[in-house]
Amino acid sequence: MRILYLADSYRPSRSACANRTCVLVQALRDAGHDVQVLASTDSLIGAPEDYQPPEYVTFFKTYPLVEKTLVNRLRNNFGGAHEAVKAAKRLGDFDLVVCTTPPLLLTSSAVKIAQAKRAKLVLDVRDIWPDVAYEMGSFAPNSLYGRFFAHEARKAYAVAALVASVSPGKVKKLKDRVPNGDVILVPNGIDESLLDNENDLVLAEHLRLGGSPVCVYVGNIGLAQGLGTLLDIAKARPAVRFLLLGDGADRAKLQERANLEGIGNIEFCGTVDARGVYTVLKRAAISYVPLVSSRLRDSIPTKMYEALACGCPVLLAASGDAANLLDACGLGKHASPEEPDALLAAFDWLMAHPFSDEERSAASAWVIENHSRQRFAKLFVKEIEQLESCHA
């Protein structure tokens, strides 16, 4: 089967989109399918100058999303959607078009490409738009943005032959919106390649990870994370070191608040590679995993899988599917992001009751056994092959 996989980002990017898409693409290729990846040039931000993409990867041009303002996002999304259609014309015919979303506007490109090539459309929905924007309070359903994005979503769902999503809550929500296709669960899980890394001793020494216990946050520092809650905890517990590793739209604002309020025990450490993520999580006392609102009940941050697989206890600021997963694993505590006292109490409990090496190892084994991204990717391949055989 010849498959076009349309994504906002791919390797060398380490975004959540690229991380998930890379594993799914590899599973399709391992199964013998001819997969062509079409991703935006945002994938190349920060890439080495001598980077050469694989022969099966093509990048469509778009406005670089270095500074994530509203205007830049609109230029990036609308321009990228247009350029993706143009680039796809040069790649030949396909039996299947797979599109991962967000951004939602990329689904409009996927619909046009699939119709032009008479291919079936599969959607991989990582976040449901515009619902996630409502839940974050970005805009209201009856707003201009709400009506526009709801219209775009309906168009894509109407023609999709198969829709995959990442959590039980999202699958339940989508079943009522996809009239002509199946909706299946393909969770994110842990990318097992993370555990193949070796410790970066230079980084460990640089971050002083061999001393007193530290609480870390590793990931995007953006609007959906609501990391102000971590600054609240750090301010209340000045004797503990807090490390933020990553970058994003909210980093400058958080640094400014830390400076203004004199929160001197929180350090902004910049981005690290996969080896760095592994090193930090293997040595941290707590990994902080937040969502900005408890209304995001069907979201499971991928960073939680990584922490648990590395045996790092999790302090989760979230409700719903993510909290259920942490309860099943047992390596951590959770509270609603709107309950600062409960979050602080959970933090204090984790600091006062460190998990044993045996408990950490058992949790890691449980995550790998039950939430392997590679295993879920194989199930995704089977669903796609079944889709093709049913319509052959």
Secondary structure, 3 states (H helix, E strand, C coil): CEEEEEECCCCCCCCHHHHHHHHHHHHHHHCCCEEEEEEEHHHHCCCCCCCCCCCCEEEECCCCCCCCCHHHHHHHHHHHHHHHHHHHHCCCCCCEEEEEECCCHHHHHHHHHHHHHCCEEEEEECCCCCHHHHHHCCCCCCCHHHHHHHHHHHHHHHHCCEEEECCHHHHHHHHCCCCCCEEEECCCCECHHHHHCCCCHHHHHHCCCCCCCEEEEECCCCCCCCCHHHHHHHHHCCCCEEEEECCCCCHHHHHHHHHHHCCCCEEEEECCCHHHHHHHHHHCCEEEEECCCCCCCCCCCHHHHHHHHCCCCEEEECCCHHHHHHHHHCCEEEECCCCHHHHHHHHHHHHHCCCCHHHHHHHHHHHHHHCEHHHHHHHHHHHHHHHHHHCC
